[in-house]
């Protein structure tokens, strides 16, 4: 017999803690990604040459800003507006669909970044791979335009898949009948099917990301073996480039997998089991992952590190000037 799962509600204290955590994650994510965006966008405004990696980071940070905005709207709706018995309302379905598309766009951009790292650092000897590396380096703008085109196509397809499903209309009193209850459950299962089906678009970029990351790992292992055979120092530029790129890519892979698992788990928690606390935990994990990767990108990018150092020096000098002014004012008062 089809029966609706009892609603698992949360207390006011849990909602307050979840909202505070969401605001904190939103602030950290916005600040980190806005910093990456502004540092690279400043070069665009000044008409300075922008490297391929910086162009991808510019686009990736922009998509992450939109992603954090969607997750914050999701958190607000879960805290104040979202009713677990009405989890198929249009606003919540729209947030889930836009998050899924933005997340796929971020994955495509991260794949472009991994390909750039791979073809920039790894030394290939096969003519086809050399030609492919040169093509990727010269056609980065076309790759970014392709990401926009694929994202637009996914938006249209997922909108058709999610919002053209038949929706139940009728008075609330009929929801207790067995037939309507069964149809309601089938509608939720249909939305879960649409969500999983639209998520299949993440498979091609994810496979490309794994292949390029694997090539970097093999190249690093070969480089270390060559250095051991030649008894060379372990502090050369090539080794540092390998380690920096792998730190960025492996961290993204781990955080993306955690975020994806949380997203896949949040949908049945909301639609089938009505566990609001579980959904809140999943949304918190989904918001923490892109913020953590943005911090790793800042720490591993020389240009962004220099910008952070410049900001810290400016803040330190400003504080010193204010302290000197206060000291001068106290001295003049004593005189």
C-alpha positions, -999 to +999 in steps of 0.1 A: +000+000+000+013+035-009+016+056+022+033+090+027+063+091+050+057+110+082+072+145+082+105+148+102+105+184+114+133+203+131+134+226+161+138+264+160+173+261+173+183+238+145+169+262+119+187+291+135+220+272+135+215+261+100+208+296+088+238+310+106+260+283+090+245+290+056+252+328+059+288+320+069+293+296+040+277+321+016+299+349+028+331+329+026+322+315-009+312+349-022+343+366-009+367+339-022+352+336-056+346+374-060+383+379-052+393+354-079+369+371-104+380+407-096+417+399-097+414+385-132+387+409-144+411+438-134+435+426-161+406+426-186+397+461-178+433+472-181+435+454-214+464+433-201+470+398-216+450+372-198+465+337-197+444+306-206+443+294-170+433+329-157+405+330-183+391+297-171+394+308-135+375+339-143+347+319-158+348+293-130+346+319-103+316+336-120+297+303-121+306+296-085+291+330-075+259+320-091+261+286-075+265+300-040+235+323-046+213+293-055+225+274-025+217+303-002+182+306-017+178+269-011+189+274+026+164+302+031+136+283+016+144+253+037+145+274+068+114+296+063+093+288+033+097+252+022+070+228+035+081+192+034+046+181+023+049+204-007+084+196-019+073+197-056+065+234-057+078+253-087+103+275-068+121+246-052+122+226-085+136+257-102+164+260-076+173+223-079+174+225-117+195+257-118+219+242-092+223+211-113+230+231-145+254+255-127+272+226-111+276+209-145+290+242-160+315+244-132+325+208-139+331+216-176+352+246-166+372+225-142+377+200-170+391+228-192+414+238-164+426+202-160+433+199-197+453+231-197+473+219-168+479+186-185+490+199-218+511+227-203+530+206-178+533+171-193+558+166-221+544+146-249+563+129-276+535+116-298+527+139-328+489+136-323+492+146-286+515+175-294+490+188-320+462+183-296+481+202-268+487+231-292+451+231-303+438+233-267+462+261-259+451+282-289+413+274-288+406+281-251+381+308-261+362+283-282+362+258-253+346+284-231+320+292-257+313+255-260+307+254-223+282+282-226+265+264-255+264+230-236+250+248-205+223+265-225+214+231-241+212+215-207+191+243-194+165+239-222+165+201-219+162+200-181+135+226-182+115+205-206+122+173-186+114+188-152+085+212-158+066+194-185+057+165-162+020+164-153+013+180-120-015+172-096-043+197-093-072+193-069-085+203-035-063+194-005-090+172+010-085+146-018-049+141-008-059+115+017-075+092-008-054+062-018-054+069-055-043+105-051-017+095-026-003+069-050-002+095-078+015+119-055+042+094-048+046+086-085+050+123-093+079+125-067+095+094-082+091+109-116+110+141-105+138+120-090+140+101-123+143+135-141+169+147-117+191+116-122+185+116-160+196+152-163+227+144-141+240+121-168+253+152-186+281+153-160+296+120-172+315+132-203+334+161-185+340+140-155+356+113-176+378+139-194+387+153-160+397+118-147+418+111-178+437+144-177+443+141-140+455+105-145+480+116-171+493+143-147+498+116-120+516+093-144+538+122-156+547+131-120+556+095-112+578+093-143+594+127-134+603+115-099+617+083-112+639+102-137+652+125-109+660+095-087+679+079-115+699+111-123+703+120-085+689+154-092+675+178-066+639+174-057+632+212-058+629+220-095+603+240-113+587+210-131+581+191-099+565+222-082+543+227-112+532+190-111+524+192-074+506+225-076+484+213-105+476+180-088+468+197-055+442+218-073+428+189-094+427+163-067+411+187-042+384+195-068+378+158-075+373+150-038+352+180-031+331+175-062+324+138-053+314+148-018+291+176-031+276+153-058+269+125-032+252+151-009+231+164-038+220+129-049+211+120-013+192+152-007+166+146-034+152+113-019+156+127+016+133+155+006+109+138-018+105+104-003+116+104+034+107+141+042+138+143+065+143+181+067+174+177+090+191+154+065+184+178+036+199+207+057+231+187+063+233+179+026+228+216+016+255+226+041+280+201+026+271+213-010+278+249+000+311+241+018+327+222-011+330+251-037+342+275-009+369+251+001+381+246-035+382+284-041+405+287-011+427+260-025+428+278-059+439+310-042+467+293-023+480+274-054+479+303-079+509+326-078+490+356-092+462+353-066+488+348-038+505+380-048+471+398-048+465+385-013+499+396-001+493+431-016+459+434+002+475+423+035+503+448+031+478+476+024+457+466+054+488+465+076+500+499+064+466+514+069+464+501+105+499+515+111+489+549+098+459+550+120+479+539+150+505+567+143+477+593+140+462+582+173+496+584+190+502+619+176+468+630+188+475+618+223+509+635+223+494+668+212+468+665+240+495+660+266+514+691+253 
